[in-house]
C-alpha cells in the first residue's frame, strides 16, 4: 500500500474511533507503535479530530465567555501540537530518504510531504462530517442534495491529493525532488517573541 493510501486508511480509522466516544477529553487510543508512521498518522488525526470539535463548541452563540476563553487557549495549544506533529512527520520522511542523492536538476516542492498529509487528515474529517449531513433524517431534501454535491467534491479532492502525495514521494525517492524540514516558528505562542507576553515582564 502506498503511503498516502495508508494515511487515508489510518485517518479514517482514527475519525471513526473518535466518533465512538465523541468526547474531546477522550485519550487517544492509538493502536499502532507511536514511532511508526501509522502511529504518527493516527495520533495526528486524533488531535485534528479533537480540534475540529473544539472549533464547533466555541461557536455556540450562548457559550459562557469564561468557557470560551478557556477553549480558545486550548485551541491555541492544539494548533501548536498539530504544527509540531507535522514537523515530526517531515522528520520521519527526511530520515527515510536520507540516503537518496538528489539528481542535478532536482527541484523542491511547494509544500513538504507532511504538510500535504496534514491536508489529507483534515479531508478525512470533512468527508466524515459531510457524510453525516447527507445521512441526516431531519434535514430537507435541498440540504441533503447540497451536502451530497459537496461530499462528491471532497471525495474527488482526496483522490487527487492522494495521487499527488504519492507522486511527490516517488519523486523524492528517485531523486527528482528533494525536501527540507522548515520549522514554522509560530511567534505568538512564544513568550520570547510575542510582545504582549514578554512586555508583561517589564
MOKA-V970109 format. One record per backbone hydrogen bond with DSSP energy under -1.0 kcal/mol. NH is the residue of the N-H (numbers start at 0). CO is the residue of the C=O. E is the energy in kcal/mol with one decimal. If there is no record, write none. Layout:
NH,CO,E  NH,CO,E
This chain:
5,1,-2.6  6,2,-2.7  7,3,-2.4  8,4,-2.1  9,5,-2.5  10,6,-3.3  11,7,-2.7  12,8,-1.8  13,9,-2.6  14,10,-2.7  15,11,-2.4  16,12,-2.5  17,13,-2.6  18,14,-1.9  20,16,-1.0  21,17,-4.0  25,22,-1.8  29,27,-1.4  35,32,-1.9  39,35,-2.3  40,36,-2.5  41,37,-2.6  42,38,-2.4  43,39,-2.4  44,40,-2.4  45,41,-2.2  46,42,-2.0  47,43,-2.0  48,44,-2.7  49,45,-2.5  50,46,-2.4  51,47,-2.5  52,48,-1.7  53,49,-2.1  54,50,-2.6  55,51,-1.3  56,52,-2.4  57,53,-2.4  59,56,-1.9  62,59,-1.8  67,63,-2.6  68,64,-2.2  69,65,-1.9  70,66,-2.3  71,67,-2.5  72,68,-2.2  73,69,-1.9  74,70,-2.7  75,71,-2.4  76,72,-2.3  77,73,-2.4  78,74,-2.6  79,75,-1.6  80,76,-2.0  81,77,-2.9  82,78,-2.2  83,79,-2.5  84,80,-2.3  85,81,-2.1  86,82,-2.1  87,83,-1.8  88,84,-2.2  89,85,-2.4  90,86,-2.1  91,87,-1.9  92,88,-2.2  93,89,-2.7  94,90,-2.3  95,91,-2.1  96,92,-2.2  97,94,-1.1  99,96,-1.6  102,174,-2.6  105,102,-2.0  106,175,-1.8  115,111,-1.7  116,112,-2.3  117,113,-2.1  118,114,-1.2  119,115,-1.4  120,116,-2.2  121,117,-1.9  122,118,-2.0  123,119,-1.7  124,120,-1.3  125,121,-2.5  126,122,-2.9  127,123,-1.9  128,124,-2.5  129,125,-2.6  130,126,-2.3  131,127,-1.9  132,128,-1.5  133,129,-2.0  134,130,-1.7  135,132,-1.1  143,139,-2.0  144,140,-2.7  145,141,-2.4  146,142,-2.4  147,143,-2.3  148,144,-2.1  149,145,-1.7  150,146,-2.6  151,147,-2.3  152,148,-1.6  153,149,-2.4  154,150,-2.5  155,151,-2.0  156,152,-2.8  157,153,-2.5  158,154,-2.0  159,155,-2.5  160,156,-2.8  161,157,-2.7  162,158,-2.1  163,159,-2.2  164,160,-2.6  165,161,-2.2  166,162,-2.1  167,163,-2.3  168,164,-2.6  169,165,-2.3  170,166,-2.4  171,167,-2.3  172,168,-2.5  173,169,-1.7  175,170,-2.0  176,170,-1.5  177,106,-1.6  189,186,-1.0  192,189,-1.8  193,189,-2.3  197,193,-2.8  198,194,-1.7  200,197,-1.1  201,198,-1.3
